[in-house]
Amino acid sequence: MPPLLTPQDLAAIAGEADVRILDVTYFLDDPGDAKARRGYEDGHIPGARFLALGKLADPDSDLPMTLPQPDAFAHAMSEAGVGHADRIVLYDRSPLHSSARVWWLLSLFGAKSVALLDGGLEAWTAAGHPVMVGPAGATETPGLFVAHADLARVRSLREVRSQVEAGDAQIVDARSPGRFAGSEPEPRPGVEPGHIPGARNLPYSRLFEGDGRWKSPAAIAQAFAAAGVDPTRPMVATCGSGITACVLAFGAERIGGMMPVYDGSWTEWGSDPSTPKAKDV
């Protein structure tokens, strides 16, 4: 299964026994994922299950969205009826393109085959495919998800600090130009404006067409180049809380690169009094 599916691709395989379709919509202003769940109930792809992104974060962390322990992740996926050997298709209705975060988590924890639905639910309905209304039914059979963490896909504050000091990796920030420059306030209290010194800015929105579909690999490569990022050299993606950084990571893999994600991202770096901060104002 390719990493990016058209609605037609998904419609052709949706009924097969090992295919799991997950709505992984997430909004920043949605504690408890209530808004995302209501959206799922208002209309979802037939057979899709709703998976709250909040269940895929470490509940003991002071940060808003960080890696859970492998056993906790495996339990959440198994409870949702998803196994590590299944073909897993993700979509969302979020401006954050939150399905990229779940793609990154699944890839990191050892899922064999994960794809994103290009353009999400809007593309599915625009192509004339049906939607279902109503809450998800109970999962009849739990999945068997065995999680093995690939730590090459993630970076800690200590590792990023070391790479900044050594200058041996490109730090690429997915936030908006204003937040990157430090001219806009941060949405979370206690987090200073600005960016990691030496970082490059590639807003995640630049990897999408106006209708929400992913740009072509050639256009993604142009966006990386325009931001001064060489995907053949070591890279690390960062953002506000680790969600949209995963958009850059997916984009990098679309053009043959491998981009670890700084999981704590600017929420961690910007709230730590010991870390250096840079501004463009």
Phi, psi and omega in degrees: 000126179292160183287349180225121183249142169279164174305323179294320177300314182293318180301328182288336184243355191304328183271001184283149194297330185260011180266127177240124180252128184234129168273114184240039179297138179217136176237144181296325185264039189225069180299133181079003178061026183294317180296317180296319180294320178299320178298320176299315182293333178286341178169124180215164178295133180307131180088350181287150175246149177268131178234116181288126180296332178299336177284348184251034178228159181286113182290345182266359181276147174282349181268156190288332187204087180235164184307133171281170172291151182305319182292326178292319178296315180300320179296316181298318180290317179298320180297329178278001179083023184247131176253158183291340179266357179291160166273117189248124180245129185245143171212165179208172176235030187255141173296345178277352185053054188294344178298333178295325177296317182288325173303314181296315180298312180297319179295318180295322185266010167100013175298141187280327186211110183230135179223155172256143173277115184293120180089353174065204184297326181297318178292324179299311181289325179296332179278000176090014180273152186281160172235158176250150179244142177121167181290161177289143174283169179294143176289117186290317183231122177298152176276173174240094180252117176255116187262129173231116186283128173263093187287355173293344182270358186226151177230143177264170176302316181300317181292318180293318178301317179296320180289326176295316180295322181276339182067029185256015176208148176274117176270120186241121187258125184273358184287173180293157179303323181293316178293320178299316181290337185090010180274347177246144178290154176281145183286345183255135180296145177082004180252121181289150173287160175124201182210170177292131181305134180085356182290156174252151183252120173228088180305134186301331182297340182284357178263005184237151170284171182297336181267009177091355176282153177292143173292164179294158176306321179296318180290324176295317178300322178295322179295319176298314181297320180296332178274001180079026183252129178257107185291353176274350179255161180303138182224156171221131179265141176220164178201219178276311183224010177100005181270301183286343172302329180290336172299314178297321180297318178294317178300320179298319180290333176295336180247021172088010180259174176227121190233099175298157181250131171282105193293321179287333177049205189292334177301319178284310183296315185287343179261357181268116182295346183269351184269144176285143178235146178238150176226155177247034181235000000 
